Amino acid sequence: MLLMRDDDRNPTAPLGRETERERVDRFRAFVRQSSDGIWCFESNGPIRVDSPEATVVDEIFRNGRLVECNASTARMYGVETPELLVGAPLDELLPRSDPRNVAFLRAFVRNDFRLENSETVEIDRDGQERIFLNSLVGDVVDGCLVRAWGTQRDVTEQRRVEGALRESEERLRQSQKMEAMGRLAGGVAHDFNNLLTVINGYADLLLKRLGPEHPYRSDATEVRKAGEKAVSLTRQLLTFSRKRIYETVPLDLNMVVGDMEKLLGRLIGEDVDLAIETDPNIGTIYADPGSIEQVVMNLVVNARDAMPRGGKLTIETSDVRVRTAVPHRTGSLEPGRYALLIVTDTGEGMDAVTQEHVFEPFFTTKAETRGTGLGLATVYGIVTQAGGHVAVQSQPGAGATFMIYLPAVDRVRTPEPCDVVVDAERGGSETILVVEDEEDVRRFIQGMLELSGYAVICARDGDSALRAANESGRHIDLLLTDVVMPTMDGAELQRRLAERQPDLRVLYMSGYHENAALNECLASGEAHFLAKPFSPATLADKVRSILEA
């Protein structure tokens, strides 16, 4: 097999009969036409290889000069011809300020001045950072490093794409993790709400039966207080899991923040300076008023705790229009119009690791006695359930900024709040079909309704409810049913019963709802909802108000 030469003087001559000049010319043609960068650095002064590693690396940076390179090398540095690059100092192309480059030369020295497929971060003539993949070998003469030959390949775009892919994968993993945590939190909260319905309900009955002077009244009161704390905890879990029931109304974010100003001032204390700046052109958001207040409150409490020695807290609102999707650690901010809430503190700040976990439930950097680690998780749940987006910017020692994007529309007139006075002791004689798969909850509800005078038919699931309604032969005035049950959910049960009794009224109850048919009914006003846990008074009033409507 013959190796062909680039020398056109005798293109068919076999390699073994080449002259020295012909071999040099052929090699130079190979170097010149190579798509990889090929270069040679030489030292301006002697670099003793038996010197300490740090000394050798320092001398290479100080004395290295580019003495030869091909056109591909020049293009990688943004230079038109190799001649314009020859003579450049090594530390001009390979900044020693970057620790990755120092590590590169240390590895070169440790490996007896040979190195393969090692990356450097270099600077082209436009001042842009480039990433090169290098292989090189040193020429050691009389114990001194005199030059180094090598090749390089520009992998800047490849590393950028790989980095973007890693970020995308990390965002996906984070999203999946948060979703899994949400499902777990929602399931746990649902089970706890069933238990708390029974615990708090019977505690209310005990308190009603025990007089003010009864020796056990204080014990029952403590049980009820603990139950309320548990309700608050499960409510936060449901908020994080985006399974909590909300009353969505048009809201003016500026008004919400303004109404809270005095409360927030008392909350943060005198050593924190509070500044509120609102944008009068902000759009109207559709959200649950109490939930948005909780978002503001939780962010302010978090900011206050980050400033133990005082500081400045700024709350801003702004009208924002996002033109293209913007990726964040917590997900993508989609195009659209938003009312932006910005809460900025001058506190301790957070490192990158903390920011990755800051919205996870029970994650906290505070002492064990301060907080549950659900504050920011609750913020995340409320905002995402409202169709919004949460982002955070922070550095250690430089404070933190939380940005809450809430979908907005042109300003609309917000309804005036109205007070409703209810009588929790009202009862009646109507027939109520109670369907609940948890026996303890079912017995509690049956007992409460029978004490109020109602005729109660009980069933543990949809199938047994249909049979019980048919066998009783009675007109069902109200269906009180759990949402999620074995064999048939509450919405399907309501439809089946309504086929025989079109005027049937329904009251759904659950610790959370994730049922499309139910959501449609609630949105259209065709059904009512009672969130667990509920008190005997709340149950009695809700039932009576539906029957009298």
N, C-alpha and C positions, 0 to 999 in steps of 0.2 A: 504494500500500500504506500502510495506516495503522498507526502504532505505538500500542498501547493503553496507557493509563495505569493506575496503581494507585489514583489519586484517584477515589473513587466519586461525586464531585459531578457530573461530566459524562464518563462513561466512553467516550462515542463521539466526543468532540471530537478533531479531527485535531491532530497534534503542532505544526504551524505556528501554530495559533491558541491554544496554551497561554499562560497567564500565567506570569510568573517564579515565582510561588509554587507553581503547579502543577508546573512542571518540578523545582523543589527537592523538593517532596513525592514526586514519582515517583522521583527519584534516591535520596532517603533510604529509600524502600521497597525499592529494589533493593539498597542497602547492607545494610539490616536483614535481608533475606531470603536474602542470599548464603550459600552453604555454605562459601565461602572466607573466611578472616579478612581483614578490611579495617581498616586502622588509620592513624593519623597521629601522628607524633612531632614535637615542637617543641623548640627549644633555649631554655634559660633565659638564655643569654647569647649574644653575637655570636660566630660561628665564621667567621673569615676564610678564604675558599676559596683565597687566594693564599699561605696559610701552608704550611710543609712538611707533607708527607703525614702523618708521624707525629704532628704537632701537631694536625692536623685530626681524625684518628682519636681522639686522646686527648680532645679537646674534645667530640666526639660522645658518647663514653662518659660523660664527666663531666656534660654539661649536658642530654642528651636526656631528655625526659619524654613518656610516653604521654598524649595529650590527647583522643583519640577512637578508638573501635573499635566493631565490631559484635558481636553476640551470639556468632557463630562464633569470633571471636578469643578472647572470654572463655572459651568452652568449651575451647578448646585449652590454655589455661593452668589449667584446673580451677576457674574462677571462675563463680559463678552468673549474675551480671549484668555488663554492661560497666561500669556505674558503680563497681563494686568494684575494677576494674582501672585506671581512669583515674587519672593522677597517678603511676603507678609509674615509678621511674627506669629508664632503659634498661639500665644495667649490672646491675640486679636481675633482669631478664628475660633479658638477653643477657650472660652472664658473660664479662668480658674475660680471665679466667684461661684460657679455652679458646682455643688458638691459631687454631682454625678460625673463631672469631667475629672475631678481629682481622684475619685474612686476608679475611673477608667485607667488613668496613668499608674495608679498604685497596682492595679491588677496586671498591667503591662510589665512592671518591674518585677513583681512577685513570680510571674510565669516565665522568668528568664528571657524577658524582652520578646515574647511572642504572645499574641492574643487573637482570638477568632470570634467573629460575630458578637462584638461588644458595642453598645450604643454610646454615642456622645451627643451633647446638646450644643450646637454651634450657632454662630451668628453670620447671616449673609450680609452683603454690602448694603442692603436696605434696612439693616438692623433687626430683621425678623429672625426668630428662633427656628432652627431647623434640627431635625433629629436624623443622625447618620448611623448606619450599621457598618462597623469597621472590622477589618482583619489586617493585622500588621505584624512586621517582624523587624527587630532591631539589628543593626550592624555594629558588632562590638570588635574594636581593634585595640590591641595592647591594653586591655582592661578598661577601655573607655568606649562609651556609646557615642558613635560619630554620626549616625544617621538612622532613619527608620523608613522602610518602604511599606506601602499599604494600599488597600482598596477601600472604597466606601460606597454605600448605596443610600440614597435619600428615601427614608421611610416615614417622613413627616406625615403625609396624608394617610398612610396606612395606620400609623399610631393614632391619628385623630379619629379615624373611623372606628378603630378598636376601642378607643376611649369612649366615644359616643355610644357604641354598642354596650359597653360595660355599664355606663350610666343608665341606659335604657333598661338593661336587665335588672339593675339594682332598683330602679323605680318600680319595675314590675314586681320584683320580689317584695319590696316594701308595701306595694299596694295589696298583693296577695296576703302578706302577713297581717296587715291591718284588717283586711276583709275576714280572714280567719279568726282574728281576735274579736272582731265585731260579732261574728256568728256565735262564738263561745260566750262572749259577754251577754248577748241577747238571750241565749238559752238559759244561762245561769240566772239572769235577772227575771226571766219568765217564771222559772220554778220558785224563786224566792218570793215573787209577788203573790203567787198562790198561797205560800205559807204565811206571808205577812197579812193577806186578807183575813185569814183565820185568826192569827195572833192578835193583830190590832183590833179586829172586830170584837172578839171576846173580851179584850182588855177594855174596850169602850163600854161593853155591857156591865163588866164588873164595876167600873167607875160610876156608872149610872145607878147601880144597886147599892154600892157602899156609900154611906153617908159621910159628910165632911169629917166627922169625929171617929169614924171607924178605924180601928188599929191597923187594918190591912190596906187602907186606902193609899197610903204613901208607897207601899210595895207595888200596888197595881199601877200607880202613877209612874213609877220608875220603869215598869215593863212597857207602858205606853210610850214613854220618852225614847227608850231603846228601839222600839218598833218604828218610830218616826225617823230616827237616824238611819235605820236599815232601809226605810223607804227612800230616803234621800240618796243613799248609796246606790240602790238598784236603779233609781231614776237616772243617775249619772252614767251607769253602765248601759242603760237603754239609749241614752243620748249618744254615747260613743258609738254604739252598734247601729245607730240610725234606725231604730225600731220604736222610738217613742212617738206618741201621738201628739200632734201639734195643731193649734188653731191658727191657720194661716190667714193673715189680714194684710191690707196695704199699710206700710209703715214709712214714716219719715225718719231716716237714720239720724239726722241732725236733732230732731225732737227727742229721740230716745236718749242720745248722749247728753243733750242739754238738761233734760229732766233728772238725770243722774248726777249732775255736777256736784251738788251739795253733799250727796251721799258719798261720792268718790273722794271728795275733799276730807271728810271725816275718816274715811277708810284708810287713806294712805298716810295720814299724820302730818304734823307741822314741818317735819324735816324734809319733806318731798314737795317740790314746786310743781304744781299741776297747771298745764297750759292746754286749752281746748281751742282748736281752729277748725271751723266747719266751712264747707263749700256750699254756698246758697243754691248752686245749680245742680246739686246732687239729685239723682232720680229716685223714684219710689221703689222700695223693695217689698216683696211679699214674704212674710215670715211670721213666726210666733213671737209676740211682743216679749213675753217673759224669757224666752230662749235667747233673744238678741241681748236683752239686759244681762243675762247670765254670761254671754260671751264677753261683753264689756267688763263685767265684774271679775271674771276669772283672769282676763288678761291684765287688769289693773292689779289684782292681788299678786299675780306672778311677777309683775314689774316691781311692786313694792318690796317683795321678798328678795329681789335681786339687788336692792339698794339698801342694805342694812345700815349704812352710814348716811343715808339721805341722798338726794340727787334731784333730777328733773324728769318728770313724766309728761309726755306730750301725746294728746289724742287728736287725730286729724280725720277729717272726712274729705273725700274727693270723688268727682265724677270721672270715670275712666272708661275709655273705649279700647278694647283689645282687638287688633286687626288680624293677627295670626296667633296660632297656638304657641304658648310659652311653657316649656317643660320645667318642672320644679321637682324637688325631692319628694313632695307629697302628691305629685300627679301633675297633669297638664292643665294649664289655665286656657280654656277654650275661648275663641273669639266671641265678642259680644260687649254689651254695655254693663258696667258694674258700678255699684256704690262701694267705694273702697274705704275701709276703716283701718287706720294706721295707729298703732300703739307703740311708742318708742320710749325706752328708758336709758338712763346713763349708768346702769348697774354693772355687774360683774361680767356679763356676757357669757357666751357658750362656745365651746370648741366644736369641731365638726362632728365628733362622735356623739356628743350630747344632742346636737341638732337632729341627728338621724333617729333618735329615740324619743324626742321630746313630746310627741303626740301619742305615744303608746300609753295604755292604761297602766297605772301603778308605777310608772317610771318617774322617779323624782331624785333630785340632787339635794333635797332639803333633809334636815334631821328627821328622825323617825317620828318625833312628836309633832311635826309640822306638816299637815296636809296628808292626803291619801294618794297623791299621784294621779288624780283623775281630772284636775282642773283643765289642763290643756287638751287632754283626751276628749273631755266634754265639749270644748270649743271646736275641736276637729269634727266631732259627730254632728253638732248643731249646724255648722257651716256647710258640710258636705250634704247633709240631708236637705238643706235649703237650696241645693244646686250650686253652692259657692265653692270657693277655693281658699286654702290657707297657705301662707308662705312665711318663712322666717329668715332674717338676715342677722348675723351676729358674729362677733369675734371676742375671744377672751380679753377682758379688761376694757372693752369698747362698747358695752351696752348691747341691747337687742332691739330689733324692730319686727313686730308681727303685723302682717298685712292680711286683712280679711276682705275677700272679694265676694260681694253678694249681688246676684243678678238684679238688674234695675230696669225700669221702664220710665217713660215720661211721667212727670209728677201727676198724681191723682189726689183727689180729696179723700183724706183718711176719715173713717167714721168716728164719731164721738163716743167715748166709752159710756156705758150705762150700768147702773147698779141694779142687781136683781136680788130681791129679798125672798128667801125661801123658808118654808115651814117643814123642818126635817121630821116632824112627828106625824105627818099626815099618813093615813092608811086608807084601805078600801076593802071591797069584797069581791073584786074581779078574780078571774082565773088566770094564773100565770104558769106557763110551761118553762121550767128551769132545766137547762141542759148544760152539764158541766162534768168533765171526765175525772176531775179530782174529787174524791169522796168527801174529804174534810171541807173543802170549799162549798160543795153542793149542800152538805148538811147545814153549814153556817147560813147560807143564803135562804134555804128553806125555813130555818128557824126564824130568821129576821122577818121574812115576808109573812109567815103565819102569825107572828106576834102583832103584825100590823093589820091582820084581819083577812088577808088574801087566801084564796084557795090555791094550793100549789100542787102541780104535777111535776115530778122529777124524773130525769133520765140521764144516763151517763154518756150517751153518744147519739148521733143522728138517727141511726136505725131504731134504737129503742125509743127515741123521742117520737118518731112517726107512729110506732105501734101504740105508745101510751096515749098520744093524742086521739088516735082512732078508737081505742078501747074505752076511753073515758066518755066519749059521746058528748063532751061539753064544748061550748064555744070558747076558744082560746083568746083572751083579751090581749095578752102580751107574751111574746116569746123572748125570754131572757137566756141567751146562749153564749157559750164560749166561742171563740173564733176558730182555734185550731183544735181539732178533736180526731180520734181514730175513725176511720171508714168514711166520714163525711164532715166537711167543715161547716161552720155556722152559716155562711152565705148560701151554700147549697141547700142546707136544711130549711132556711127561710123560703127559698124558691119552691121547694117541694110542698111545704105547708101552705104557701100562698095560692097554690093551684086549687086547693079545697076551700081556702078562706082568704079571699082577696083583700079583705080589710084588716088582716093581721098586722099588728104593730110589733116592732122588733127592737130589742136593746142588746147590742153586742157587748161583750166584756172580754178583756184580755190584758195580760201584762205588756203585750206589744202586738202589732198586727203587721203581717207581711202577705196579705191576701189581695190579689188584684180586684176580684169581684167585690170584696168588702170595701176597698178603697174607692171604687166607683160609686157604690151605694152611699158612702159617707160624703163624697164630694157632691153628689146630686141632692143630698138632704133627705134621702129616702130611708135612712136608718140613723140610729143614735148609738153612741159608744160610751162605755163606762170603763175607765182604766183601773186595773188592779194595781195595788191594793186599794180598796174603798172602805169607808166606814159605814156602819148601819144607817147613820143619818143621811149620808150621801146616797146610799142605795134607796132608801125610802123616798127621798125627794125626787130622785131621777125617775123612779118607777111611776110615782104619782103625777109628775109633770107630763110624762108621755101619755098616760092614760087620760088625762084631762085636756090634752092638746086638741 
